[in-house]
């Protein structure tokens, strides 16, 4: 029989309810409606070094109009299509190596770093205004003021001039601004606790930006660097009335919850989610919201196309840690990402099957197999997968199967399958004589440098009488 092997990460508060995980695998629905399976699990993209900056870590990337700018450590750089770079100037850094934001107006680049706003004109980099986060909208650079409800704007198309009277105050609720985000001709003012306001350029001669009527949202921003614009919508991590961290998507001016009980329970176990750093990107028809949690050393990814979550991780040979990429730009026809620890800029691609030379470890923990606590005897587990097209001369990835009979809390010693060298092929991986259980959770683990697609899993089993 075929059983529902393909799916997202959903580890419930009680593993006996659901223990699913998808690590370095993401679900894709087969949209034809007549495929071999309703969905498949595909391997997440690999990383190859594209450029290495002299400072670290990489704190921000911006690309547009055929150009790429990068911030690493205290350095600001322009990086060219071949991976070479030139130093533009120096910016502030802080102990947390907080993200750097960059906004162009066609002639100038406004850079926000470590509570300071800088202007780069191609010759010099000059500090111009205090700024926690920034934005660019309708010809104005916009700077969030430090520990304040206020934001300031530059002169029109001129970031060298900031009139001290050109400011406005968030007014819907008395919390400070946590972050700014410009999206679709709107300026989002996220509060620190219980409010988000949307402002718009009304052309008012006294101050161009005014609150949009009916746009007040009674949810703030818990993680400053989690707010993104993705596929025409705004996403952020806020919190509910009980103080739990929740992922939201804006539907108009209404917050729609996109996290689930399982994700929220995991986030609640973290020492903090306030340090989360997110970036959006679109690839192969999927719109991904990638969220790194530095303190928890974890990376979660929401796919706006499917509404499903998966995990990404770097495998160091013995344990998982958060994914190396923490910022993204699409430049020169490539998805480029910056390393959170060193000065490397990687090209990220599903055509790469390793993480900068390191094996990628992929794990799928399947849903429970249970039927009113009846006993099952498991004769054979068959995995329908595609592998191959990997790095020539590398061994075929080890494919391991283990299982849990206590609801996903502990697993037995894995049984291996697979040997040989890489080629493009479809593989049936089969394990036999798998014992008996009343509540079985199967787990498949693959480690190697190869394309991976998991299409189906099949079981031969019989139901016992006791």
Rosetta blueprint (number, residue, H / E / L):
1 X L
2 X E
3 X L
4 X L
5 X L
6 X L
7 X L
8 X L
9 X L
10 X E
11 X E
12 X L
13 X L
14 X L
15 X L
16 X L
17 X L
18 X L
19 X E
20 X E
21 X E
22 X E
23 X E
24 X L
25 X E
26 X E
27 X E
28 X E
29 X E
30 X L
31 X L
32 X L
33 X L
34 X L
35 X L
36 X L
37 X L
38 X L
39 X E
40 X E
41 X E
42 X E
43 X E
44 X L
45 X L
46 X E
47 X E
48 X E
49 X E
50 X E
51 X E
52 X E
53 X L
54 X L
55 X L
56 X L
57 X L
58 X E
59 X E
60 X E
61 X E
62 X E
63 X E
64 X E
65 X L
66 X L
67 X E
68 X E
69 X E
70 X E
71 X E
72 X E
73 X L
74 X L
75 X E
76 X E
77 X E
78 X E
79 X E
80 X L
81 X L
82 X L
83 X L
84 X L
85 X E
86 X E
87 X E
88 X E
89 X E
90 X E
91 X L
92 X L
93 X L
94 X L
95 X L
96 X L
97 X L
98 X L
99 X L
100 X L
101 X E
102 X E
103 X E
104 X E
105 X L
106 X L
107 X L
108 X L
109 X E
110 X E
111 X E
112 X E
113 X E
114 X L
115 X L
116 X E
117 X E
118 X E
119 X E
120 X E
121 X L
122 X L
123 X L
124 X L
125 X E
126 X E
127 X E
128 X E
129 X E
130 X E
131 X L
132 X L
133 X L
134 X E
135 X E
136 X E
137 X E
138 X L
139 X L
140 X E
141 X E
142 X E
143 X E
144 X E
145 X L
146 X L
147 X L
148 X L
149 X L
150 X E
151 X E
152 X E
153 X E
154 X L
155 X E
156 X L
157 X L
158 X E
159 X L
160 X L
161 X L
162 X L
163 X L
164 X L
165 X L
166 X L
167 X E
168 X E
169 X E
170 X L
171 X L
172 X L
173 X L
174 X L
175 X L
176 X L
177 X E
178 X E
179 X E
180 X E
181 X E
182 X E
183 X E
184 X L
185 X L
186 X E
187 X E
188 X E
189 X E
190 X E
191 X E
192 X L
193 X L
194 X L
195 X L
196 X E
197 X E
198 X E
199 X E
200 X E
201 X E
202 X L
203 X L
204 X L
205 X L
206 X L
207 X L
208 X L
209 X E
210 X E
211 X E
212 X L
213 X L
214 X L
215 X L
216 X L
217 X E
218 X L
219 X L
220 X L
221 X L
222 X L
223 X L
224 X L
225 X E
226 X L
227 X L
228 X E
229 X E
230 X E
231 X L
232 X L
233 X E
234 X E
235 X E
236 X E
237 X E
238 X E
239 X E
240 X L
241 X L
242 X L
243 X L
244 X L
245 X E
246 X E
247 X E
248 X E
249 X E
250 X E
251 X E
252 X L
253 X L
254 X E
255 X E
256 X E
257 X E
258 X L
259 X L
260 X L
261 X H
262 X H
263 X H
264 X H
265 X H
266 X H
267 X H
268 X H
269 X H
270 X L
271 X L
272 X L
273 X L
274 X L
275 X L
276 X L
277 X E
278 X E
279 X E
280 X E
281 X E
282 X E
283 X E
284 X L
285 X L
286 X E
287 X E
288 X E
289 X E
290 X E
291 X E
292 X E
293 X E
294 X L
295 X L
296 X L
297 X L
298 X E
299 X E
300 X E
301 X E
302 X E
303 X E
304 X L
305 X L
306 X L
307 X L
308 X E
309 X E
310 X E
311 X E
312 X E
313 X E
314 X E
315 X E
316 X L
317 X L
318 X L
319 X L
320 X E
321 X E
322 X E
323 X L
324 X L
325 X E
326 X E
327 X E
328 X E
329 X E
330 X E
331 X E
332 X L
333 X L
334 X E
335 X E
336 X E
337 X E
338 X E
339 X E
340 X L
341 X L
342 X L
343 X L
344 X E
345 X E
346 X E
347 X E
348 X E
349 X E
350 X L
351 X L
352 X L
353 X L
354 X L
355 X E
356 X L
357 X L
358 X E
359 X L
360 X E
361 X E
362 X E
363 X E
364 X E
365 X E
366 X L
367 X L
368 X L
369 X E
370 X E
371 X L
372 X L
373 X L
374 X L
375 X L
376 X E
377 X E
378 X E
379 X E
380 X E
381 X E
382 X E
383 X E
384 X E
385 X E
386 X E
387 X E
388 X L
389 X L
390 X L
391 X L
392 X L
393 X L
394 X L
395 X E
396 X L
397 X L
398 X E
399 X E
400 X E
401 X E
402 X E
403 X E
404 X E
405 X L
406 X L
407 X L
408 X L
409 X L
410 X L
411 X L
412 X L
413 X L
414 X L
415 X E
416 X E
417 X E
418 X L
419 X L
420 X L
421 X E
422 X L
423 X L
424 X L
425 X E
426 X E
427 X E
428 X E
429 X E
430 X E
431 X E
432 X E
433 X L
434 X L
435 X L
436 X E
437 X E
438 X L
439 X E
440 X E
441 X E
442 X E
443 X E
444 X E
445 X E
446 X E
447 X E
448 X E
449 X L
450 X L
451 X L
452 X L
453 X E
454 X E
455 X E
456 X E
457 X E
458 X E
459 X E
460 X E
461 X E
462 X E
463 X E
464 X L
465 X L
466 X L
